[in-house]
Amino acid sequence: MATSGEASTNAAREALEAIVFGAVAITSLALAASGLELTFAQWRVLVIVGQDPDGATITEIAFRLGAMISPVSRLVTRLARSGLVSTEKDTRDRRVTRVSVTERGRSIRDSVLAQRRAMLADALAEAGPIDPVGEDTLRRIGRALGRYT
C-alpha cells in the first residue's frame, strides 16, 4: 500500500507526464501546420542552433540530442540541403563545424514556436486560472526540465 507521500509523488509524476505528452503533441501539430516535413530531431536542431546567434557545433548539438556525432552530422547535412541551416568551419579550430540557422530556418522556427505558444495559451485558458503558487511551481518544473533542452 502506497503512503500518502508516495501517492502524491505518483500523482504529480502522472500529471507531469500528461503535460509532457501534450507538449510533444502540440509540437507535432505545430510542425505539421508548417507544411514542411520536418522530423522531431530536425526540429530540435533548429531549436538548438536558433537559441544562440553564434549557432552551435555539431558536438554541442549531438550532446543536447543525446546522439552520436555521425548521425547528427547527417541530420545537419539534410537541413543544410533544405536551406534551413548553414555550416562553416570554426575560425578557432578548423576541425569543428559550426551550424547556424538561416533566415528561412529562423522564419520556420519562429512560425512553429508562435503556433505552439498559441496552442499552449489555449490549453492554459481551458485549464482555468492558475494561482501564484501554481505559476511558481510551473516555473520550477520548467527550470528542472531545462537541463534536457
HELIX and SHEET records of a PDB file:
HELIX    1   1 SER A    4  ALA A   33  1                                  30    
HELIX    2   2 PHE A   40  GLY A   50  1                                  11    
HELIX    3   3 ILE A   58  LEU A   65  1                                   8    
HELIX    4   4 ILE A   69  ARG A   81  1                                  13    
HELIX    5   5 GLU A  103  ALA A  127  1                                  25    
HELIX    6   6 PRO A  132  LEU A  145  1                                  14    
HELIX    7   7 GLY A  146  TYR A  148  5                                   3    
SHEET    1   A 3 ALA A  56  THR A  57  0                                        
SHEET    2   A 3 THR A  97  VAL A 101 -1                                        
SHEET    3   A 3 VAL A  85  LYS A  89 -1                                        
END                                                                             
